[in-house]
Amino acid sequence: MNSKKLACSFTPAREKFFHHFAVKFGAGLLCLCLSGLVMSSAAHAEDPAPADKTAATTGDVVSQQGIAAVVNDKIVSQYDLQQRIKLIMATSGIPNTPENISRIRAQVLRGLIDESLETQEAKRLEVKVDQEAIDAQLEGIAKRANMTMDQIDSFLKENKVSKDSLVDQIRAEIAWNKVIGQQFSPLITVSDEEVDSVLNSLKEESDQPRFLVSEILLTYDTPEQAQEMMGGADRLAQQIRQGAPFGAVAQQFSQSPSAANGGDIGWVHLSQLPQTVAPVVGQMGIGEISAPIKTLNGIYLIELRNKQVGIGADPMEDTWTLARVLLPLTPDAPAAMVERRAKEAVKFSQEFKTCDNLSNQVKSYVGGVAETPRTVVFGTLDARMKELVSKSKPGEVIPPIRSKEGIEMVAICSHQVVNSEMPTRDSIEDNLYSQQLAMMSRRHLRDLRRDAVIEMR
């Protein structure tokens, strides 16, 4: 069996460039909890969304905001940097404070420089990204976040983020994915022997401890960058310990393919981890966040979510049946109306027991509607929703949020535990393929950095 697959095939393991925005919008909206509904409504009524700045030309922006960096002959403006910082703050769960902005600025600027290099390489290779591809990704973001495009636009405006910043990021990542696919996919071959080796190792270790792990990887090219990355990783660890969701931070900052899944790499044995990472994981407690771990060419942060001995149930594969419930409100609803709806949401949550009669139960609230329950795999949920669902059980309601449409709730209908089995040969092959492709992607970007003329202001 020789494996030569297209890099642009959208399997879950290879979706970093297309999936990772979904968690951000879900996490951002879920921060509006029930306790702040009345205050939130009043604030929105008194504080209109800022004017969209996307109409400004590049020349205007550069003259007004200055230059953050020059990458070869291309400018990264201070405006670009400010907008990306706002986007990251709005979607990663990191508190938007001057101190935190100062802490992440260098890392965000490095990401924009890499993005400029990726875009330039795509242009050199005449790789095109049409508007249809960008629109499709935006629609995918909306669908996965259970939002409309109007809601996403509103979310960005409320956080004073230009939509162009998001679109530029999508465009660059689609282009880079195409570049890597075209240049390196034909070079990758996963042999039967490689698959057999992994499969045999897993069988031999089937009675050994397994660890459910999430990771954040920050790569570096020089000793100086390694020191900078250690500092950056330490600051990210502090933010996570203070409450920022690990998955949201991973999706914004991690340079591993697992960033697409919020850093989740699933159940692993210690032998499957880098040599310097394995002993740290072996000593961690469930729920613990590691200190930065330096390897040959990267810095890791690890979250240990669970551990067990032997092959058993994998909660990432569990299925949950969920139902969205809406108590409608207009965006400009008066505080008294919001407060009344909030009380109704509490009452509904207390009375809810099962989804069998959900539609009739919701009808007792004026305008209340319940969507048809849908069954989802736990591992496909965004990071914030995973956290909320994992703390709930059938017959309960996830705490309400205030959205543009009104008061929204998610009712937990059922939970089905799925027993995990030994990975299939195809899944092992896909994983090996993804690892090789990711390594080539990092190397190519490193070579572009080395050959570029980069001036930071």
LUMLUMTOR-330013 format. One record per residue (C-alpha): chain; x, y, z; residue number from 1; residue in one letter. Coordinates in steps of 0.25 Angstrom, whole numbers, plus 5000, padded with zeros to 4 digits. Layout:
! LUMLUMTOR-330013
<pt "A" <X Y Z> NUM "A"> ...
END
This chain:
! LUMLUMTOR-330013
<pt "A" <5000 5000 5000> 1 "M"> <pt "A" <5006 5013 4996> 2 "N"> <pt "A" <4999 5026 5000> 3 "S"> <pt "A" <5000 5038 4991> 4 "K"> <pt "A" <4988 5047 4995> 5 "K"> <pt "A" <4984 5061 4992> 6 "L"> <pt "A" <4987 5070 5003> 7 "A"> <pt "A" <4975 5078 5001> 8 "C"> <pt "A" <4966 5067 5004> 9 "S"> <pt "A" <4957 5072 5016> 10 "F"> <pt "A" <4959 5061 5026> 11 "T"> <pt "A" <4958 5065 5041> 12 "P"> <pt "A" <4973 5063 5043> 13 "A"> <pt "A" <4976 5073 5032> 14 "R"> <pt "A" <4966 5084 5034> 15 "E"> <pt "A" <4975 5094 5041> 16 "K"> <pt "A" <4973 5104 5030> 17 "F"> <pt "A" <4958 5103 5029> 18 "F"> <pt "A" <4952 5099 5043> 19 "H"> <pt "A" <4958 5107 5054> 20 "H"> <pt "A" <4950 5119 5053> 21 "F"> <pt "A" <4937 5112 5057> 22 "A"> <pt "A" <4941 5110 5072> 23 "V"> <pt "A" <4944 5125 5073> 24 "K"> <pt "A" <4931 5131 5070> 25 "F"> <pt "A" <4924 5120 5079> 26 "G"> <pt "A" <4933 5123 5090> 27 "A"> <pt "A" <4931 5138 5089> 28 "G"> <pt "A" <4916 5138 5089> 29 "L"> <pt "A" <4916 5128 5100> 30 "L"> <pt "A" <4923 5138 5109> 31 "C"> <pt "A" <4910 5146 5110> 32 "L"> <pt "A" <4904 5137 5122> 33 "C"> <pt "A" <4891 5139 5128> 34 "L"> <pt "A" <4896 5147 5140> 35 "S"> <pt "A" <4899 5158 5131> 36 "G"> <pt "A" <4887 5158 5122> 37 "L"> <pt "A" <4881 5171 5127> 38 "V"> <pt "A" <4893 5179 5127> 39 "M"> <pt "A" <4898 5174 5114> 40 "S"> <pt "A" <4885 5178 5107> 41 "S"> <pt "A" <4886 5192 5113> 42 "A"> <pt "A" <4900 5193 5109> 43 "A"> <pt "A" <4897 5190 5094> 44 "H"> <pt "A" <4886 5200 5094> 45 "A"> <pt "A" <4895 5211 5099> 46 "E"> <pt "A" <4908 5207 5091> 47 "D"> <pt "A" <4905 5206 5076> 48 "P"> <pt "A" <4915 5197 5068> 49 "A"> <pt "A" <4927 5205 5063> 50 "P"> <pt "A" <4928 5209 5048> 51 "A"> <pt "A" <4934 5199 5039> 52 "D"> <pt "A" <4948 5203 5036> 53 "K"> <pt "A" <4950 5194 5024> 54 "T"> <pt "A" <4947 5205 5014> 55 "A"> <pt "A" <4961 5211 5017> 56 "A"> <pt "A" <4971 5209 5006> 57 "T"> <pt "A" <4984 5203 5009> 58 "T"> <pt "A" <4991 5216 5007> 59 "G"> <pt "A" <4982 5223 5017> 60 "D"> <pt "A" <4984 5212 5027> 61 "V"> <pt "A" <4999 5213 5026> 62 "V"> <pt "A" <5000 5228 5027> 63 "S"> <pt "A" <4991 5228 5039> 64 "Q"> <pt "A" <4995 5216 5046> 65 "Q"> <pt "A" <5010 5214 5042> 66 "G"> <pt "A" <5018 5202 5039> 67 "I"> <pt "A" <5019 5189 5048> 68 "A"> <pt "A" <5028 5182 5038> 69 "A"> <pt "A" <5033 5181 5024> 70 "V"> <pt "A" <5034 5167 5018> 71 "V"> <pt "A" <5042 5167 5006> 72 "N"> <pt "A" <5035 5178 4999> 73 "D"> <pt "A" <5022 5177 5006> 74 "K"> <pt "A" <5017 5185 5017> 75 "I"> <pt "A" <5010 5180 5030> 76 "V"> <pt "A" <5003 5192 5035> 77 "S"> <pt "A" <5001 5196 5050> 78 "Q"> <pt "A" <4986 5195 5046> 79 "Y"> <pt "A" <4987 5181 5041> 80 "D"> <pt "A" <4994 5177 5055> 81 "L"> <pt "A" <4984 5184 5063> 82 "Q"> <pt "A" <4972 5178 5056> 83 "Q"> <pt "A" <4978 5164 5057> 84 "R"> <pt "A" <4981 5166 5072> 85 "I"> <pt "A" <4966 5170 5074> 86 "K"> <pt "A" <4962 5158 5066> 87 "L"> <pt "A" <4970 5149 5075> 88 "I"> <pt "A" <4966 5155 5088> 89 "M"> <pt "A" <4951 5154 5084> 90 "A"> <pt "A" <4952 5139 5080> 91 "T"> <pt "A" <4963 5133 5089> 92 "S"> <pt "A" <4957 5136 5103> 93 "G"> <pt "A" <4969 5144 5107> 94 "I"> <pt "A" <4965 5157 5114> 95 "P"> <pt "A" <4966 5169 5106> 96 "N"> <pt "A" <4975 5177 5115> 97 "T"> <pt "A" <4987 5186 5111> 98 "P"> <pt "A" <4996 5177 5118> 99 "E"> <pt "A" <4991 5165 5111> 100 "N"> <pt "A" <4992 5172 5098> 101 "I"> <pt "A" <5006 5176 5100> 102 "S"> <pt "A" <5010 5161 5104> 103 "R"> <pt "A" <5004 5155 5091> 104 "I"> <pt "A" <5008 5167 5081> 105 "R"> <pt "A" <5021 5160 5077> 106 "A"> <pt "A" <5015 5147 5075> 107 "Q"> <pt "A" <5004 5153 5067> 108 "V"> <pt "A" <5013 5161 5058> 109 "L"> <pt "A" <5021 5148 5056> 110 "R"> <pt "A" <5009 5141 5051> 111 "G"> <pt "A" <5006 5153 5041> 112 "L"> <pt "A" <5020 5153 5036> 113 "I"> <pt "A" <5018 5138 5033> 114 "D"> <pt "A" <5005 5140 5027> 115 "E"> <pt "A" <5011 5151 5018> 116 "S"> <pt "A" <5022 5141 5014> 117 "L"> <pt "A" <5011 5130 5011> 118 "E"> <pt "A" <5003 5140 5002> 119 "T"> <pt "A" <5016 5144 4995> 120 "Q"> <pt "A" <5020 5129 4992> 121 "E"> <pt "A" <5006 5127 4987> 122 "A"> <pt "A" <5007 5138 4978> 123 "K"> <pt "A" <5020 5134 4973> 124 "R"> <pt "A" <5015 5120 4969> 125 "L"> <pt "A" <5002 5126 4963> 126 "E"> <pt "A" <4993 5120 4973> 127 "V"> <pt "A" <4979 5127 4973> 128 "K"> <pt "A" <4969 5127 4983> 129 "V"> <pt "A" <4955 5131 4978> 130 "D"> <pt "A" <4944 5138 4985> 131 "Q"> <pt "A" <4935 5126 4985> 132 "E"> <pt "A" <4945 5118 4993> 133 "A"> <pt "A" <4946 5129 5003> 134 "I"> <pt "A" <4931 5131 5004> 135 "D"> <pt "A" <4930 5116 5006> 136 "A"> <pt "A" <4939 5116 5018> 137 "Q"> <pt "A" <4931 5128 5024> 138 "L"> <pt "A" <4918 5120 5022> 139 "E"> <pt "A" <4925 5108 5028> 140 "G"> <pt "A" <4929 5116 5040> 141 "I"> <pt "A" <4915 5121 5042> 142 "A"> <pt "A" <4909 5107 5041> 143 "K"> <pt "A" <4918 5101 5051> 144 "R"> <pt "A" <4916 5112 5060> 145 "A"> <pt "A" <4901 5111 5059> 146 "N"> <pt "A" <4901 5126 5054> 147 "M"> <pt "A" <4897 5134 5042> 148 "T"> <pt "A" <4906 5142 5034> 149 "M"> <pt "A" <4899 5154 5040> 150 "D"> <pt "A" <4902 5149 5054> 151 "Q"> <pt "A" <4917 5147 5051> 152 "I"> <pt "A" <4917 5162 5045> 153 "D"> <pt "A" <4911 5167 5058> 154 "S"> <pt "A" <4920 5159 5066> 155 "F"> <pt "A" <4932 5165 5059> 156 "L"> <pt "A" <4926 5179 5060> 157 "K"> <pt "A" <4923 5178 5074> 158 "E"> <pt "A" <4938 5175 5077> 159 "N"> <pt "A" <4943 5186 5067> 160 "K"> <pt "A" <4949 5176 5058> 161 "V"> <pt "A" <4949 5179 5043> 162 "S"> <pt "A" <4944 5167 5035> 163 "K"> <pt "A" <4955 5169 5025> 164 "D"> <pt "A" <4965 5164 5036> 165 "S"> <pt "A" <4957 5150 5037> 166 "L"> <pt "A" <4956 5150 5022> 167 "V"> <pt "A" <4971 5152 5020> 168 "D"> <pt "A" <4974 5141 5029> 169 "Q"> <pt "A" <4965 5131 5022> 170 "I"> <pt "A" <4971 5135 5009> 171 "R"> <pt "A" <4985 5133 5013> 172 "A"> <pt "A" <4982 5120 5019> 173 "E"> <pt "A" <4975 5114 5007> 174 "I"> <pt "A" <4986 5119 4998> 175 "A"> <pt "A" <4997 5113 5007> 176 "W"> <pt "A" <4989 5100 5008> 177 "N"> <pt "A" <4989 5099 4993> 178 "K"> <pt "A" <5004 5103 4992> 179 "V"> <pt "A" <5007 5091 5002> 180 "I"> <pt "A" <4998 5082 4995> 181 "G"> <pt "A" <5004 5085 4981> 182 "Q"> <pt "A" <5018 5085 4985> 183 "Q"> <pt "A" <5019 5073 4995> 184 "F"> <pt "A" <5007 5064 4994> 185 "S"> <pt "A" <5014 5056 4982> 186 "P"> <pt "A" <5026 5054 4991> 187 "L"> <pt "A" <5019 5047 5003> 188 "I"> <pt "A" <5018 5032 5003> 189 "T"> <pt "A" <5013 5024 5015> 190 "V"> <pt "A" <5018 5010 5014> 191 "S"> <pt "A" <5011 4997 5019> 192 "D"> <pt "A" <5024 4996 5028> 193 "E"> <pt "A" <5021 5009 5035> 194 "E"> <pt "A" <5007 5006 5038> 195 "V"> <pt "A" <5010 4992 5043> 196 "D"> <pt "A" <5021 4998 5052> 197 "S"> <pt "A" <5011 5008 5059> 198 "V"> <pt "A" <5000 4997 5059> 199 "L"> <pt "A" <5009 4987 5066> 200 "N"> <pt "A" <5014 4998 5076> 201 "S"> <pt "A" <4999 5001 5080> 202 "L"> <pt "A" <4996 4986 5082> 203 "K"> <pt "A" <5008 4984 5091> 204 "E"> <pt "A" <5004 4996 5099> 205 "E"> <pt "A" <4990 4993 5100> 206 "S"> <pt "A" <4990 4990 5115> 207 "D"> <pt "A" <4999 5002 5118> 208 "Q"> <pt "A" <4994 5016 5123> 209 "P"> <pt "A" <4988 5025 5112> 210 "R"> <pt "A" <4987 5040 5113> 211 "F"> <pt "A" <4976 5049 5107> 212 "L"> <pt "A" <4985 5061 5103> 213 "V"> <pt "A" <4983 5074 5096> 214 "S"> <pt "A" <4996 5082 5092> 215 "E"> <pt "A" <5000 5096 5088> 216 "I"> <pt "A" <5013 5096 5079> 217 "L"> <pt "A" <5021 5109 5077> 218 "L"> <pt "A" <5033 5107 5067> 219 "T"> <pt "A" <5046 5114 5066> 220 "Y"> <pt "A" <5058 5115 5056> 221 "D"> <pt "A" <5069 5121 5065> 222 "T"> <pt "A" <5073 5121 5079> 223 "P"> <pt "A" <5069 5135 5081> 224 "E"> <pt "A" <5055 5131 5076> 225 "Q"> <pt "A" <5055 5120 5085> 226 "A"> <pt "A" <5056 5129 5097> 227 "Q"> <pt "A" <5045 5138 5092> 228 "E"> <pt "A" <5036 5126 5090> 229 "M"> <pt "A" <5039 5121 5104> 230 "M"> <pt "A" <5034 5134 5109> 231 "G"> <pt "A" <5022 5134 5100> 232 "G"> <pt "A" <5018 5120 5104> 233 "A"> <pt "A" <5019 5124 5119> 234 "D"> <pt "A" <5010 5136 5117> 235 "R"> <pt "A" <5000 5127 5109> 236 "L"> <pt "A" <5000 5117 5121> 237 "A"> <pt "A" <4997 5128 5131> 238 "Q"> <pt "A" <4985 5132 5123> 239 "Q"> <pt "A" <4980 5118 5121> 240 "I"> <pt "A" <4982 5116 5136> 241 "R"> <pt "A" <4974 5129 5139> 242 "Q"> <pt "A" <4962 5124 5130> 243 "G"> <pt "A" <4965 5125 5116> 244 "A"> <pt "A" <4960 5112 5108> 245 "P"> <pt "A" <4972 5104 5104> 246 "F"> <pt "A" <4965 5100 5091> 247 "G"> <pt "A" <4963 5114 5087> 248 "A"> <pt "A" <4977 5118 5090> 249 "V"> <pt "A" <4982 5106 5083> 250 "A"> <pt "A" <4974 5110 5070> 251 "Q"> <pt "A" <4980 5124 5070> 252 "Q"> <pt "A" <4995 5121 5074> 253 "F"> <pt "A" <4998 5107 5072> 254 "S"> <pt "A" <5007 5103 5060> 255 "Q"> <pt "A" <5003 5088 5060> 256 "S"> <pt "A" <4992 5082 5051> 257 "P"> <pt "A" <4985 5079 5064> 258 "S"> <pt "A" <4981 5094 5065> 259 "A"> <pt "A" <4969 5090 5056> 260 "A"> <pt "A" <4963 5082 5067> 261 "N"> <pt "A" <4967 5092 5078> 262 "G"> <pt "A" <4980 5085 5081> 263 "G"> <pt "A" <4973 5071 5083> 264 "D"> <pt "A" <4982 5060 5079> 265 "I"> <pt "A" <4973 5049 5086> 266 "G"> <pt "A" <4978 5037 5094> 267 "W"> <pt "A" <4993 5034 5093> 268 "V"> <pt "A" <5003 5026 5100> 269 "H"> <pt "A" <5016 5032 5105> 270 "L"> <pt "A" <5024 5026 5094> 271 "S"> <pt "A" <5016 5034 5084> 272 "Q"> <pt "A" <5020 5047 5090> 273 "L"> <pt "A" <5033 5054 5088> 274 "P"> <pt "A" <5044 5049 5097> 275 "Q"> <pt "A" <5045 5062 5106> 276 "T"> <pt "A" <5029 5063 5106> 277 "V"> <pt "A" <5026 5049 5111> 278 "A"> <pt "A" <5032 5049 5125> 279 "P"> <pt "A" <5025 5062 5128> 280 "V"> <pt "A" <5012 5056 5123> 281 "V"> <pt "A" <5014 5044 5132> 282 "G"> <pt "A" <5015 5052 5144> 283 "Q"> <pt "A" <5003 5062 5141> 284 "M"> <pt "A" <4990 5061 5148> 285 "G"> <pt "A" <4976 5062 5141> 286 "I"> <pt "A" <4973 5076 5137> 287 "G"> <pt "A" <4987 5081 5139> 288 "E"> <pt "A" <4994 5091 5129> 289 "I"> <pt "A" <5009 5088 5128> 290 "S"> <pt "A" <5020 5098 5128> 291 "A"> <pt "A" <5026 5101 5115> 292 "P"> <pt "A" <5034 5089 5110> 293 "I"> <pt "A" <5046 5091 5100> 294 "K"> <pt "A" <5049 5081 5089> 295 "T"> <pt "A" <5059 5082 5078> 296 "L"> <pt "A" <5051 5091 5070> 297 "N"> <pt "A" <5038 5095 5077> 298 "G"> <pt "A" <5032 5099 5091> 299 "I"> <pt "A" <5020 5091 5096> 300 "Y"> <pt "A" <5009 5094 5105> 301 "L"> <pt "A" <5001 5081 5109> 302 "I"> <pt "A" <4987 5080 5115> 303 "E"> <pt "A" <4984 5066 5121> 304 "L"> <pt "A" <4969 5064 5121> 305 "R"> <pt "A" <4969 5050 5125> 306 "N"> <pt "A" <4976 5037 5127> 307 "K"> <pt "A" <4973 5022 5128> 308 "Q"> <pt "A" <4980 5008 5127> 309 "V"> <pt "A" <4977 5000 5114> 310 "G"> <pt "A" <4967 5002 5103> 311 "I"> <pt "A" <4954 5008 5108> 312 "G"> <pt "A" <4943 5018 5105> 313 "A"> <pt "A" <4948 5030 5098> 314 "D"> <pt "A" <4939 5042 5101> 315 "P"> <pt "A" <4943 5049 5089> 316 "M"> <pt "A" <4935 5039 5081> 317 "E"> <pt "A" <4923 5039 5090> 318 "D"> <pt "A" <4910 5044 5083> 319 "T"> <pt "A" <4901 5055 5090> 320 "W"> <pt "A" <4887 5059 5085> 321 "T"> <pt "A" <4885 5074 5087> 322 "L"> <pt "A" <4874 5083 5084> 323 "A"> <pt "A" <4874 5098 5082> 324 "R"> <pt "A" <4863 5106 5089> 325 "V"> <pt "A" <4860 5121 5087> 326 "L"> <pt "A" <4852 5131 5094> 327 "L"> <pt "A" <4852 5142 5084> 328 "P"> <pt "A" <4856 5156 5087> 329 "L"> <pt "A" <4859 5168 5078> 330 "T"> <pt "A" <4873 5174 5079> 331 "P"> <pt "A" <4868 5187 5085> 332 "D"> <pt "A" <4858 5180 5095> 333 "A"> <pt "A" <4856 5188 5108> 334 "P"> <pt "A" <4863 5183 5120> 335 "A"> <pt "A" <4850 5180 5127> 336 "A"> <pt "A" <4847 5170 5115> 337 "M"> <pt "A" <4861 5164 5116> 338 "V"> <pt "A" <4859 5162 5131> 339 "E"> <pt "A" <4846 5155 5129> 340 "R"> <pt "A" <4851 5146 5118> 341 "R"> <pt "A" <4863 5143 5127> 342 "A"> <pt "A" <4854 5138 5138> 343 "K"> <pt "A" <4846 5130 5127> 344 "E"> <pt "A" <4859 5123 5123> 345 "A"> <pt "A" <4862 5120 5138> 346 "V"> <pt "A" <4848 5114 5139> 347 "K"> <pt "A" <4850 5106 5126> 348 "F"> <pt "A" <4863 5100 5131> 349 "S"> <pt "A" <4857 5096 5144> 350 "Q"> <pt "A" <4846 5089 5138> 351 "E"> <pt "A" <4853 5082 5126> 352 "F"> <pt "A" <4854 5067 5128> 353 "K"> <pt "A" <4854 5061 5114> 354 "T"> <pt "A" <4854 5065 5099> 355 "C"> <pt "A" <4842 5056 5097> 356 "D"> <pt "A" <4832 5067 5099> 357 "N"> <pt "A" <4841 5079 5096> 358 "L"> <pt "A" <4833 5086 5086> 359 "S"> <pt "A" <4820 5086 5094> 360 "N"> <pt "A" <4828 5091 5106> 361 "Q"> <pt "A" <4834 5102 5099> 362 "V"> <pt "A" <4820 5107 5094> 363 "K"> <pt "A" <4817 5111 5108> 364 "S"> <pt "A" <4826 5123 5106> 365 "Y"> <pt "A" <4821 5134 5096> 366 "V"> <pt "A" <4829 5132 5083> 367 "G"> <pt "A" <4838 5121 5089> 368 "G"> <pt "A" <4843 5111 5078> 369 "V"> <pt "A" <4851 5098 5079> 370 "A"> <pt "A" <4859 5093 5068> 371 "E"> <pt "A" <4859 5078 5064> 372 "T"> <pt "A" <4869 5071 5073> 373 "P"> <pt "A" <4882 5067 5066> 374 "R"> <pt "A" <4893 5057 5069> 375 "T"> <pt "A" <4907 5061 5069> 376 "V"> <pt "A" <4921 5055 5072> 377 "V"> <pt "A" <4927 5061 5085> 378 "F"> <pt "A" <4940 5063 5078> 379 "G"> <pt "A" <4934 5072 5067> 380 "T"> <pt "A" <4929 5082 5077> 381 "L"> <pt "A" <4936 5095 5079> 382 "D"> <pt "A" <4945 5096 5091> 383 "A"> <pt "A" <4935 5104 5100> 384 "R"> <pt "A" <4923 5095 5096> 385 "M"> <pt "A" <4931 5083 5100> 386 "K"> <pt "A" <4934 5089 5113> 387 "E"> <pt "A" <4919 5092 5116> 388 "L"> <pt "A" <4914 5079 5110> 389 "V"> <pt "A" <4924 5071 5119> 390 "S"> <pt "A" <4919 5077 5131> 391 "K"> <pt "A" <4904 5074 5128> 392 "S"> <pt "A" <4896 5062 5127> 393 "K"> <pt "A" <4883 5058 5120> 394 "P"> <pt "A" <4871 5065 5125> 395 "G"> <pt "A" <4879 5078 5128> 396 "E"> <pt "A" <4880 5091 5120> 397 "V"> <pt "A" <4893 5098 5117> 398 "I"> <pt "A" <4893 5112 5123> 399 "P"> <pt "A" <4886 5122 5114> 400 "P"> <pt "A" <4893 5133 5106> 401 "I"> <pt "A" <4888 5146 5100> 402 "R"> <pt "A" <4889 5146 5085> 403 "S"> <pt "A" <4884 5155 5074> 404 "K"> <pt "A" <4871 5147 5073> 405 "E"> <pt "A" <4868 5146 5088> 406 "G"> <pt "A" <4871 5137 5099> 407 "I"> <pt "A" <4877 5124 5094> 408 "E"> <pt "A" <4879 5111 5102> 409 "M"> <pt "A" <4884 5097 5098> 410 "V"> <pt "A" <4876 5085 5104> 411 "A"> <pt "A" <4883 5072 5106> 412 "I"> <pt "A" <4875 5061 5101> 413 "C"> <pt "A" <4883 5049 5102> 414 "S"> <pt "A" <4898 5044 5103> 415 "H"> <pt "A" <4903 5031 5097> 416 "Q"> <pt "A" <4917 5025 5101> 417 "V"> <pt "A" <4924 5019 5090> 418 "V"> <pt "A" <4935 5009 5093> 419 "N"> <pt "A" <4948 5011 5086> 420 "S"> <pt "A" <4955 5001 5078> 421 "E"> <pt "A" <4969 4999 5072> 422 "M"> <pt "A" <4971 5010 5061> 423 "P"> <pt "A" <4969 5005 5047> 424 "T"> <pt "A" <4981 5004 5037> 425 "R"> <pt "A" <4974 5016 5029> 426 "D"> <pt "A" <4974 5025 5041> 427 "S"> <pt "A" <4988 5022 5045> 428 "I"> <pt "A" <4992 5024 5030> 429 "E"> <pt "A" <4985 5038 5030> 430 "D"> <pt "A" <4992 5042 5043> 431 "N"> <pt "A" <5005 5038 5038> 432 "L"> <pt "A" <5002 5046 5025> 433 "Y"> <pt "A" <4998 5058 5033> 434 "S"> <pt "A" <5010 5058 5041> 435 "Q"> <pt "A" <5019 5058 5029> 436 "Q"> <pt "A" <5012 5068 5022> 437 "L"> <pt "A" <5012 5077 5034> 438 "A"> <pt "A" <5027 5075 5036> 439 "M"> <pt "A" <5029 5079 5021> 440 "M"> <pt "A" <5020 5092 5023> 441 "S"> <pt "A" <5028 5096 5035> 442 "R"> <pt "A" <5041 5094 5028> 443 "R"> <pt "A" <5037 5101 5016> 444 "H"> <pt "A" <5032 5113 5024> 445 "L"> <pt "A" <5045 5113 5032> 446 "R"> <pt "A" <5053 5114 5018> 447 "D"> <pt "A" <5044 5125 5014> 448 "L"> <pt "A" <5047 5133 5027> 449 "R"> <pt "A" <5062 5130 5025> 450 "R"> <pt "A" <5063 5135 5011> 451 "D"> <pt "A" <5054 5147 5013> 452 "A"> <pt "A" <5058 5162 5017> 453 "V"> <pt "A" <5049 5165 5029> 454 "I"> <pt "A" <5050 5178 5036> 455 "E"> <pt "A" <5042 5180 5049> 456 "M"> <pt "A" <5039 5194 5053> 457 "R"> 
END
